[in-house]
Every structure is written in C-alpha cells, then in structure tokens.
C-alpha cells in the first residue's frame, strides 16, 4: 500500500508526483524566505541587466531617425497600418541592435550562468542544509541547460519564419491576401507545443544540478545519475510537465491582464498603460519565481523519499 510521511512527502509505493507536489506548494507558501531568496538573486541580476539594456537602447534610439509621430499614432484598431509602421522602424533599428547583441548577449548569458548557479545553491541549501556546495559543477550544468534552451528558441524562430512564409509573405508575394487568422493560430499552437515538449524533455537538465548538490557529484556523474532514477523518473517528468502547464497559465494570465486596458485606449494615458504593464510583469515574475522554487523543493523531497 502507498505510504506518505507525516509532512506529506511520498516515501514508498506509486503515489503520483503531483500528489506530493500539492503539499510542496503549501510548504513553500509557509516558507516565504525560499521565494524571497529566489527573487533576490534573480532580480540582483535582472535589474542591472535591464539598466544596461535601457542605456544601450536609448543610445540606439537617439542615433536612429525614427518617425516617432507614426509610432505614437499606432492603434490596435488598425493592425495592418501599425504592422507597416513597425516594419519600417525595425528595418532602421535592426542593424545597430544586431551589432550590440554581438557583444552584449554573450556577456549577459555568461553572467546569468554564474549568478544563477550561486543563487540556486543558496536557495537549495536554505531548503536543505545537508546539501553540498558545488558551484563550479552547477555553472557547467547551467551552461549546458542554457545552450539547450537557446537551441529551442532557434527552433521556435525557424518555425515562426516558416509559418509566416505559408500564411503571410507567400500569399502576398503571389498577389493574394495574408491569412492572419491562420498565422496567429499556427503561432499559438506551435509555441504551446514546443513549450510543452521542452517541459517534458528538459527534466534531466533541471534535476542534474540538484543531484550534484545532493551527492557531491561532478558534471558527467550528475548528468548520468539524472537518467538513472528508476521509478522516480516518471514522477519528476510529471512534475516538470505540470510546471510547464503552470508557466503557460501564468503567461496567458499575464497576457489577459496586459490586454485588459486596451478597449479603453481612447480614455487612458500612456503613463497609466506603462504602469499597468509594469505591475502585471512584476506579478508574473513573482509567481514564476515561486513556482521555480516549488519545483526544486518537490524534486528534493521526492529524492529524499526514495533515497537514490
């Protein structure tokens, strides 16, 4: 018969991973210091990164002769005209942005790998003080995960280009009308499908750093151990899939709340819209950080229950 310890963690049998995950969410809610530490290290990276991006963006905007009047007159009520205006602006902005990305993007990625490895170590040791410090190993594992994630973005971008060719640029080149309904439908389906695929396939890259800290392993040993977890593997995949669904739900909610003021565009001010969108973004990031912590704690509790 399935058994569950007094704190709700699965200790034997075939209890589904999501059953213990519900308890994990409650436990993380009762331990706000875990989420606070997650928010602290993420924003310690994010705020300086945003300031640097803002500084460089303002330099580019000041040096680029954009038609600000046309940009200010854009409205969701005339999407085709707005698309043409944006296309003209992007044609001017793309060369300097690409030149900036050549040196700034690698710098931001490398900094993220280091900061996230240190931050994840602090959070996991706060959750369980018995864990080893393996910052060097976590840096390499995080770099591998980032490379895989960037590869998935490249696949997504390639897919978006193909969808645009089939539904927009292809018909327009042959003298027809663009099929915007088909374009947005395919974009949504392809994006959700790739997002779900990443959630299912990336669990090993997420659990390997945890195993490195639990067992004091190196890079190769922790990656190998991540694929040799027996019955625990299915529970970790299940939790990772649930987290993917939760992330999609958070994104959809953020999009809905971001679009809420748009029907009242004629009576709202740009300042109000900016403040609203900043607030929605902050709430999304806080929710995302909380669920990131919950996933790591769920992995930790399941491993402790099975003691691999």
N, C-alpha and C positions, 0 to 999 in steps of 0.2 A: 504494500500500500504506500502511496506517496506520503512523505513526511515533510513538515515545514517547521523550522525552528521558531522560537517564541517571537523573534523580531520579524518573522515573515519571510526569511530567506529560504530558498529551496535547498534541502540537504540531501535528498535522495529521490529516486523514482522518476516519473515522467511528467512532473508539473511543467506546464508551458512557461517559457521565459517571460511572457508578458504578464503572467500572474504575479511573479515576484517583482516585475517592473512597476506595477501599480504601487506596491509598498515602497519601492525605491523612490518614486516621485514624492510620496508623503514624507519619507525620511529626509530627502534633500530640502523639502519645504521647511522642515523643522530645524534644519541646519543652514541658515542663510549665509553663514560665513563661507561655505563652499562656493556658492554662487557669487558672493562678493569678491572672493579671490579670483574667480574666473573673469568677472567683469573688470577687475583691476588690471590684470596682466594683458587682457585683450585691448582695453582702452589705453593702457600705457603705450602700446604700440600704435593703436588706431588714431589717437588724437594727434601725435606728432606727424604721422603719415599723412593725415588729412590736411594739416597745416602746410606741409611741404607741397602737396598736390595743389592746394589753393594758391600758394605763392607762385608756383610754376604756371598754373592755369591763367592767373592774372597777367603774367608776363606775356604769355602767348596771345591772350585776348587784346592786350594793348598794342601788340605788334601786328595784329591781323585786321585788315579793313573789312569788317563785317557790316552788314546792313541791319543795325540794331532796330531801326524802325519797323522793318519787315518781321523781325523776330518777335518784337513786342506785340505785333498785330495778329500773331498766330492764335487760332482758336480751334477747339475740338469740334466746333460746328462746321468747319470747312477743312476736313482732314487732308484732302488732296493738295490744296494750296499750302497747307502747313508742311506737308511732306516735301514739296518742291523747295520751299524756303529752307528747310533743314538740310536738304541735299546740297544746296548752294553753299550754306555755311560750313558744312562738313568738308566739302571739297577744298575750302580755304584752310580749314583747321587741321586736316589730316596730316599734311607733311610735317609741320612743327611738332604735332603730338607724337608721331612715329619717331621723330628724331629724339624727343625727350624720353620716350619709352625704352629706347635702346640702352640707356644707362640707368634710368631710374627704376624701371621694372625689376631688373635683376637685383638691384640694391634692396628694394622693398621685400622681395621674395626671400633673400638670404637673411635679412633682419627678422622677418616673420618666423622663419625656421628656428632661429636661435631663441627668440623671445618666447615662442610657443612651447618649445621644449623645456625651458626654465619654468614657465608658468604652469605647464601641465605637471611638472614634477612637484611644485609647491602645492597644487590642489590635491593631487593624489596622496601625497604624504600627510596632508591635513585630514583626508578621509581615512587613511590607514597609516599610522606612524611606523609600521613594520616594513614598509616598502623601501627598497634600495634606491639610492641616488644614482641614476645612470644617464646624466645629462648628455654626455658625448654620444652614447648609443641612441638616445631619443632624437638628437639632432639629425643623425644619419637616417633614422627611420622616418622622421618627419619630412626630410628632403625627398625620400622615395615617394611618400604619400603625396606631396605637393606636385612632384613630376607627373604622377599618375593622374592627379586632379587636373593639371594643366592639359594633359593629353585628352581627357574627357571634354574639356572646354573646346579644344581644337576640333574634336569630332563633332561637337554641337554646332560650332560655327560653320564647319563644312556642310553639315546638314541644312542649316538655315540658308546657306547660299544656294543649295540645290532646290530647296522649296521655293525660294524667290525666283529662280530661273523657270520653274514649272508653272508658277501661278501669276507672276508679275512681269518680269523682264522679258520672258519668252513671248507671251501673248502681245505685249506692247511692241516688241521688235517686228512681229508679223502683222502689225496694224490692228490688233484686237484690243479688247479692254482687259485690264488686270482683274484677276479674280481675288479680291481682298478677303472675301469670306473663306475661301479655300486656303489662302495663305495663313491667316491667323488660326484657323482650325488645325492645320498641319503643324504650325509652330507650337501650339499648345500641346498637341498630342505627342509630338516628337520630344519636346522638352520634358514633359512629365515622364515619358517612357525612359529617356536617358537618365533622368534623375533617379527614378526607381531602380534602374539597372545598377547605377553607381551604389545606391544604398545596399543592394543585395550583394554586390561583388566586392565592396571595399571593406568588409568587416575585418578581414585579416590584417589589413594595414592599420585599422583602428585599435585592434587588440594587441598587436605586437609590442608597442611601447609599454603597455600595461604588463605584459609578461616579462619584459626586460626588467622592470622595476620589481616585480613580484619575485622573480627567481635570480636576479642579478645576471641576466644573460647578455651576450653580445648581439650584434646586428643579425648575423646569419642564424644563430641559435634561436633568437626570439621569433624571427620570421618562420623558421621551420616549426617551432612549437605552436605557432598560431594556426597551422594547418593540421596539427595532430591533437585535436581536443576531443575526439570521440563524440559521445552524445551531447557534450556541451556545445559543440559547433552549431547544431540546429537552433539552440536557444539563443546563441549570440547573433546568428543570422536573423532570427525572428525579431530580436530587439532592434537590430540595425534597420530592418525593413520598417518597423513601427516608427523609428526615429525619422526615417525618410518621409513617411506619411505625415508625421507631425510637422516636419520642416515645410513640406508642401502646404499644409494647412496654415502655418504661420505666414508664409509668403502670400497665399490667397487672401487671408485676413488683412494683411498689410496693404495689398493692392486695393481691396474693397474700401478700407478706411481712407486710403490716399485719394481715391476717386470720389469719395462722398461729397466734397465741396464743389466739384466741377459743375453740377447742374446749376449752381448758384454763382457761376463765374462772373456774371454781369453785376453782381452786388457785393462781391468780395474783393479784397485788396490783395496785391501781390505779397505784401508783408504777412497777411493772415495765412495765405496759402503756404508760404515758406515756413512759418511757424508750425502750422498743422502737419506738414510733411516731415519736419524735423522731429516733432513729437511722436508721430507714427513710427518713424525709423528708430527712435530711441526705444520705444516699447517693443518693437520687433527684435532688436538686438538683445535686450534684457531677457525676453522669452527664449531666444535662441541660445544664449549663454546658459540659462537654467537647464535646458534640455541637454546641452552638451555635457554638463556636469552629471546629470541623471544617467546618461548613457554610460559614462565611465564608471560611476558608482555601481550601476547594475552589472557591468562586466566584472568588476571586482568582487561583488557579493556572490555572483554565480561561481566564479573560480574558487573562492574560499569555500563555498558549499561542496564543490566536487573535489577540491584539493588535488589538482593535477600536478 
